[in-house]
């Protein structure tokens, strides 16, 4: 598996989720399975089937998170010295050339992306258009509605 880029905060969130799955949710589902088993016939026991399904999901998620954490390449934006370029972890302030709307995004890994928090995936069209550009440059983004242009107002490493 190749390296998975993560910010420091993204890696911490992933580790916290993994810890919670292992120490809270896994024991809870094991207890639920034991409780459902005590009710008798497993072939017609909906509680048992639901608990086994939850257990399967939890175990799968644990395996997935362990693989991602072990292959993580953790990048701290504060330590970056990218000479004002848009790079992974950078926080970029953009202005839509057409509408003049100003937005701020941080470029993060695929698992950390959350548009509501202003975090866009490194593999998104807008992030790919921004990578390598400097403040003052215009990035052309091929969006579903056509080509959109964004002027880069500021690039920060926070």
Backbone as CSV, one residue per row, in Angstrom:
resi,resn,N_x,N_y,N_z,CA_x,CA_y,CA_z,C_x,C_y,C_z
1,UNK,0.847,-1.179,0.000,0.000,0.000,0.000,0.892,1.241,0.000
2,UNK,0.506,2.234,-0.783,1.311,3.443,-0.860,1.033,4.345,0.340
3,UNK,1.888,5.327,0.496,1.754,6.264,1.617,0.467,7.081,1.468
4,UNK,-0.187,7.324,2.593,-1.423,8.090,2.624,-1.121,9.418,3.304
5,UNK,-1.238,10.540,2.568,-0.951,11.833,3.196,-2.053,12.233,4.164
6,UNK,-1.649,12.662,5.359,-2.577,13.128,6.389,-1.969,14.342,7.077
7,UNK,-2.822,15.255,7.482,-2.346,16.346,8.328,-2.227,15.800,9.747
8,UNK,-1.578,16.536,10.615,-1.421,16.116,12.011,-2.791,15.927,12.661
9,UNK,-3.695,16.868,12.433,-5.035,16.792,13.022,-5.794,15.588,12.470
10,UNK,-5.680,15.345,11.170,-6.351,14.198,10.558,-5.852,12.880,11.122
11,UNK,-4.542,12.787,11.346,-3.964,11.571,11.919,-4.449,11.368,13.354
12,UNK,-4.537,12.461,14.116,-5.028,12.367,15.495,-6.479,11.890,15.528
13,UNK,-7.312,12.415,14.633,-8.716,12.005,14.567,-8.836,10.530,14.202
14,UNK,-8.001,10.092,13.268,-8.028,8.699,12.846,-7.613,7.777,13.989
15,UNK,-6.565,8.163,14.709,-6.118,7.358,15.864,-7.185,7.328,16.964
16,UNK,-7.856,8.460,17.190,-8.910,8.519,18.209,-10.078,7.611,17.834
17,UNK,-10.462,7.608,16.555,-11.537,6.722,16.110,-11.135,5.267,16.286
18,UNK,-9.903,4.938,15.938,-9.408,3.571,16.086,-9.433,3.151,17.554
19,UNK,-8.989,4.028,18.439,-8.988,3.752,19.871,-10.407,3.517,20.383
20,UNK,-11.340,4.362,19.944,-12.731,4.225,20.379,-13.334,2.910,19.879
21,UNK,-13.039,2.549,18.647,-13.555,1.287,18.108,-13.034,0.089,18.899
22,UNK,-11.747,0.131,19.242,-11.134,-0.998,19.948,-11.548,-1.083,21.409
23,UNK,-11.674,0.053,22.073,-11.897,0.032,23.531,-13.353,0.198,23.954
24,UNK,-14.198,0.758,23.079,-15.586,1.007,23.459,-16.556,0.191,22.613
25,UNK,-16.490,0.394,21.307,-17.504,-0.221,20.446,-17.325,-1.725,20.280
26,UNK,-16.076,-2.199,20.163,-15.851,-3.646,20.028,-16.351,-4.392,21.267
27,UNK,-15.958,-3.986,22.487,-16.475,-4.686,23.675,-18.005,-4.604,23.799
28,UNK,-18.582,-3.467,23.395,-20.039,-3.312,23.487,-20.751,-4.286,22.551
29,UNK,-20.236,-4.454,21.347,-20.893,-5.368,20.406,-20.681,-6.819,20.823
30,UNK,-19.559,-7.130,21.421,-19.322,-8.490,21.928,-20.324,-8.796,23.045
31,UNK,-20.562,-7.833,23.907,-21.548,-8.009,24.979,-22.955,-8.165,24.395
32,UNK,-23.269,-7.408,23.346,-24.587,-7.508,22.710,-24.779,-8.882,22.070
33,UNK,-23.716,-9.422,21.472,-23.793,-10.765,20.872,-24.021,-11.804,21.961
34,UNK,-23.307,-11.687,23.059,-23.476,-12.632,24.174,-24.896,-12.560,24.728
35,UNK,-25.419,-11.367,24.857,-26.787,-11.185,25.351,-27.794,-11.815,24.391
36,UNK,-27.606,-11.573,23.091,-28.521,-12.130,22.090,-28.447,-13.650,22.062
37,UNK,-27.258,-14.205,22.247,-27.092,-15.664,22.278,-27.881,-16.291,23.419
38,UNK,-27.946,-15.581,24.529,-28.630,-16.117,25.711,-30.145,-16.225,25.504
39,UNK,-30.658,-15.611,24.439,-32.095,-15.641,24.165,-32.526,-16.898,23.421
40,UNK,-31.586,-17.764,23.085,-31.973,-19.043,22.475,-31.666,-19.134,21.003
41,UNK,-32.600,-19.689,20.247,-32.458,-20.025,18.827,-31.862,-18.860,18.020
42,UNK,-30.646,-19.071,17.485,-29.948,-18.014,16.759,-30.484,-17.826,15.343
43,UNK,-31.116,-18.845,14.783,-31.580,-18.750,13.399,-32.714,-17.734,13.242
44,UNK,-33.473,-17.491,14.282,-34.577,-16.537,14.204,-34.390,-15.372,15.175
45,UNK,-33.141,-15.081,15.496,-32.854,-14.055,16.481,-32.355,-12.786,15.770
46,UNK,-33.234,-11.795,15.621,-32.886,-10.550,14.920,-31.822,-9.756,15.669
47,UNK,-31.866,-9.777,16.987,-30.858,-9.076,17.793,-29.467,-9.619,17.506
48,UNK,-29.371,-10.940,17.448,-28.094,-11.595,17.188,-27.580,-11.221,15.803
49,UNK,-28.461,-11.283,14.803,-28.056,-10.954,13.426,-27.587,-9.497,13.330
50,UNK,-28.300,-8.592,13.982,-27.917,-7.176,13.944,-26.582,-6.945,14.649
51,UNK,-26.390,-7.614,15.788,-25.134,-7.465,16.529,-23.961,-8.025,15.725
52,UNK,-24.167,-9.150,15.053,-23.096,-9.735,14.220,-22.765,-8.808,13.052
53,UNK,-23.787,-8.171,12.492,-23.556,-7.237,11.389,-22.750,-6.030,11.877
54,UNK,-23.101,-5.488,13.054,-22.340,-4.373,13.640,-20.904,-4.790,13.915
55,UNK,-20.733,-6.011,14.426,-19.389,-6.510,14.712,-18.568,-6.582,13.425
56,UNK,-19.175,-7.063,12.360,-18.475,-7.160,11.080,-18.038,-5.784,10.590
57,UNK,-18.926,-4.790,10.710,-18.588,-3.435,10.299,-17.433,-2.886,11.145
58,UNK,-17.524,-3.055,12.461,-16.497,-2.536,13.374,-15.144,-3.179,13.083
59,UNK,-15.117,-4.490,12.926,-13.851,-5.182,12.647,-13.262,-4.734,11.313
60,UNK,-14.118,-4.545,10.314,-13.648,-4.061,9.014,-13.068,-2.666,9.098
61,UNK,-13.737,-1.808,9.855,-13.261,-0.428,10.021,-11.940,-0.396,10.783
62,UNK,-11.792,-1.268,11.783,-10.527,-1.345,12.529,-9.387,-1.728,11.598
63,UNK,-9.607,-2.733,10.767,-8.572,-3.171,9.822,-8.218,-2.033,8.863
64,UNK,-9.246,-1.346,8.364,-9.031,-0.237,7.431,-8.227,0.889,8.084
65,UNK,-8.621,1.288,9.294,-7.920,2.376,9.985,-6.495,1.992,10.361
66,UNK,-6.281,0.756,10.815,-4.919,0.317,11.146,-4.014,0.383,9.924
67,UNK,-4.534,-0.026,8.769,-3.739,0.033,7.533,-3.412,1.483,7.171
68,UNK,-4.393,2.359,7.289,-4.172,3.766,6.937,-3.195,4.437,7.898
69,UNK,-3.333,4.167,9.194,-2.438,4.763,10.181,-1.008,4.263,9.980
70,UNK,-0.855,2.977,9.683,0.495,2.431,9.508,1.153,2.922,8.216
71,UNK,0.345,3.311,7.231,0.889,3.813,5.964,0.800,5.331,5.842
72,UNK,0.476,6.004,6.928,0.293,7.456,6.888,1.619,8.191,6.734
73,UNK,1.561,9.208,5.913,2.668,10.159,5.813,2.118,11.444,6.421
74,UNK,2.494,11.711,7.666,1.923,12.835,8.404,2.693,14.104,8.059
75,UNK,1.931,15.106,7.612,2.522,16.369,7.182,1.966,17.480,8.067
76,UNK,2.860,18.203,8.723,2.462,19.315,9.578,2.584,20.609,8.764
77,UNK,1.447,21.238,8.436,1.491,22.458,7.624,2.352,23.567,8.233
78,UNK,2.434,23.624,9.569,3.205,24.671,10.237,4.695,24.555,9.892
79,UNK,5.160,23.336,9.666,6.574,23.104,9.387,6.929,23.212,7.907
80,UNK,5.929,23.440,7.063,6.193,23.510,5.623,6.940,24.788,5.260
81,UNK,7.860,24.666,4.324,8.551,25.825,3.772,8.390,25.730,2.264
82,UNK,7.223,26.154,1.792,6.902,25.985,0.377,6.968,27.288,-0.406
83,UNK,7.547,28.317,0.180,7.737,29.606,-0.493,6.437,30.170,-1.072
84,UNK,5.342,30.050,-0.326,4.081,30.629,-0.768,3.320,29.819,-1.796
85,UNK,3.786,28.618,-2.093,3.086,27.770,-3.065,1.943,27.021,-2.391
86,UNK,0.937,26.673,-3.174,-0.153,25.814,-2.700,0.364,24.384,-2.681
87,UNK,0.381,23.776,-1.510,0.839,22.403,-1.336,-0.113,21.687,-0.382
88,UNK,0.082,20.389,-0.212,-0.724,19.635,0.735,-0.603,20.265,2.121
89,UNK,-1.740,20.455,2.773,-1.756,21.032,4.114,-1.922,22.542,4.138
90,UNK,-1.706,23.203,3.011,-1.819,24.664,2.964,-3.279,25.089,3.074
91,UNK,-3.484,26.261,3.672,-4.806,26.875,3.728,-4.799,27.996,2.702
92,UNK,-5.754,27.937,1.779,-5.750,28.823,0.620,-7.020,29.669,0.605
93,UNK,-6.848,30.975,0.466,-7.990,31.883,0.332,-8.163,32.185,-1.150
94,UNK,-9.371,31.931,-1.657,-9.646,32.064,-3.088,-10.787,33.032,-3.340
95,UNK,-10.733,33.660,-4.502,-11.849,34.496,-4.937,-12.317,33.986,-6.286
96,UNK,-13.613,33.686,-6.371,-14.207,33.264,-7.641,-14.168,34.486,-8.561
97,UNK,-13.511,34.359,-9.708,-13.310,35.490,-10.614,-14.653,36.021,-11.125
98,UNK,-15.625,35.147,-11.331,-16.927,35.555,-11.862,-17.821,36.174,-10.793
99,UNK,-18.035,35.471,-9.691,-18.993,35.929,-8.678,-18.362,36.809,-7.603
100,UNK,-17.057,36.851,-7.530,-16.307,37.604,-6.521,-16.491,37.041,-5.109
101,UNK,-17.047,35.845,-4.990,-17.202,35.194,-3.679,-15.831,34.725,-3.201
102,UNK,-15.559,34.941,-1.920,-14.277,34.545,-1.335,-14.497,33.326,-0.440
103,UNK,-13.662,32.303,-0.640,-13.733,31.084,0.171,-12.332,30.726,0.654
104,UNK,-12.277,29.981,1.742,-11.001,29.520,2.276,-11.062,28.014,2.436
105,UNK,-10.055,27.323,1.897,-9.984,25.866,1.981,-8.613,25.440,2.475
106,UNK,-8.591,24.321,3.197,-7.324,23.672,3.511,-7.256,22.425,2.653
107,UNK,-6.123,22.172,2.046,-5.934,20.991,1.202,-5.476,19.853,2.108
108,UNK,-6.295,18.803,2.185,-6.043,17.686,3.100,-6.151,16.351,2.362
109,UNK,-5.927,15.264,3.094,-6.037,13.930,2.524,-7.481,13.540,2.258
110,UNK,-7.669,12.498,1.465,-9.009,12.049,1.083,-9.872,11.724,2.303
111,UNK,-9.293,11.129,3.338,-10.054,10.722,4.518,-10.426,11.891,5.422
112,UNK,-9.777,13.019,5.251,-10.019,14.176,6.113,-10.977,15.189,5.485
113,UNK,-11.209,15.078,4.201,-11.983,16.083,3.477,-13.373,16.258,4.083
114,UNK,-13.758,17.510,4.286,-15.074,17.864,4.802,-15.338,19.305,4.372
115,UNK,-16.132,19.462,3.346,-16.360,20.786,2.776,-16.988,21.736,3.794
116,UNK,-17.790,21.200,4.731,-18.419,22.043,5.756,-17.378,22.662,6.674
117,UNK,-16.238,21.982,6.845,-15.150,22.506,7.675,-14.108,23.243,6.834
118,UNK,-14.364,23.378,5.533,-13.423,24.064,4.654,-12.205,23.225,4.316
119,UNK,-12.360,21.903,4.316,-11.241,21.012,4.004,-11.564,20.253,2.721
120,UNK,-10.693,20.441,1.720,-10.913,19.764,0.439,-9.827,18.719,0.206
121,UNK,-10.219,17.657,-0.451,-9.316,16.549,-0.720,-8.241,16.944,-1.726
122,UNK,-7.047,16.421,-1.493,-5.928,16.642,-2.411,-6.255,16.132,-3.813
123,UNK,-7.163,15.162,-3.906,-7.508,14.598,-5.212,-8.711,15.280,-5.859
124,UNK,-9.277,16.313,-5.208,-10.414,17.030,-5.798,-9.937,17.899,-6.959
125,UNK,-10.825,18.186,-7.905,-10.423,19.019,-9.059,-9.879,20.389,-8.643
126,UNK,-10.473,21.006,-7.634,-10.011,22.341,-7.233,-8.616,22.275,-6.608
127,UNK,-8.370,21.277,-5.771,-7.047,21.148,-5.152,-5.989,20.829,-6.213
128,UNK,-6.323,19.964,-7.138,-5.353,19.629,-8.200,-5.013,20.863,-9.027
129,UNK,-6.007,21.746,-9.235,-5.751,22.971,-9.999,-4.900,23.965,-9.207
130,UNK,-4.984,23.904,-7.871,-4.257,24.859,-7.029,-2.806,24.472,-6.774
131,UNK,-2.516,23.179,-6.716,-1.182,22.703,-6.346,-0.101,23.354,-7.212
132,UNK,0.887,23.918,-6.523,2.028,24.535,-7.203,1.857,26.006,-7.524
133,UNK,0.652,26.521,-7.393,0.410,27.923,-7.715,0.717,28.816,-6.504
134,UNK,0.915,30.108,-6.770,1.240,31.092,-5.743,0.107,32.094,-5.582
135,UNK,0.210,32.912,-4.545,-0.723,34.005,-4.329,-0.677,34.934,-5.544
136,UNK,-1.861,35.322,-6.032,-1.937,36.180,-7.214,-2.195,35.403,-8.496
137,UNK,-1.907,34.097,-8.500,-2.169,33.268,-9.672,-3.663,32.998,-9.810
138,UNK,-4.077,32.639,-11.019,-5.464,32.242,-11.270,-5.462,30.764,-11.625
139,UNK,-6.304,30.010,-10.921,-6.419,28.577,-11.174,-7.708,28.309,-11.937
140,UNK,-7.609,27.540,-13.006,-8.792,27.141,-13.766,-9.200,25.748,-13.311
141,UNK,-10.462,25.637,-12.880,-10.967,24.376,-12.357,-12.062,23.871,-13.287
142,UNK,-11.902,22.636,-13.753,-12.929,22.021,-14.586,-13.977,21.429,-13.658
143,UNK,-15.085,22.149,-13.492,-16.177,21.729,-12.613,-17.298,21.144,-13.461
144,UNK,-18.225,20.428,-12.826,-19.344,19.863,-13.590,-20.126,20.913,-14.388
145,UNK,-20.197,22.142,-13.878,-20.915,23.208,-14.573,-20.059,23.951,-15.585
146,UNK,-18.859,23.502,-15.831,-17.954,24.160,-16.767,-16.694,24.644,-16.057
147,UNK,-15.870,25.384,-16.776,-14.607,25.877,-16.227,-14.878,27.074,-15.319
148,UNK,-14.292,27.020,-14.104,-14.401,28.138,-13.157,-12.987,28.623,-12.859
149,UNK,-12.865,29.919,-12.678,-11.563,30.511,-12.391,-11.560,31.072,-10.971
150,UNK,-10.468,30.765,-10.263,-10.288,31.263,-8.899,-8.947,31.965,-8.811
151,UNK,-8.968,33.180,-8.270,-7.725,33.893,-8.007,-7.277,33.539,-6.593
152,UNK,-6.021,33.202,-6.447,-5.466,32.846,-5.141,-5.093,34.155,-4.441
153,UNK,-5.797,34.442,-3.348,-5.556,35.677,-2.604,-4.449,35.507,-1.574
154,UNK,-4.420,34.344,-0.922,-3.445,34.133,0.148,-3.204,32.641,0.343
155,UNK,-1.978,32.289,0.712,-1.617,30.906,1.017,-0.951,30.927,2.399
156,UNK,-1.537,30.129,3.327,-1.003,30.084,4.688,-0.680,28.641,5.049
157,UNK,0.244,28.494,5.958,0.627,27.163,6.457,0.337,27.144,7.951
158,UNK,-0.910,26.875,8.296,-1.335,26.910,9.710,-1.873,25.560,10.162
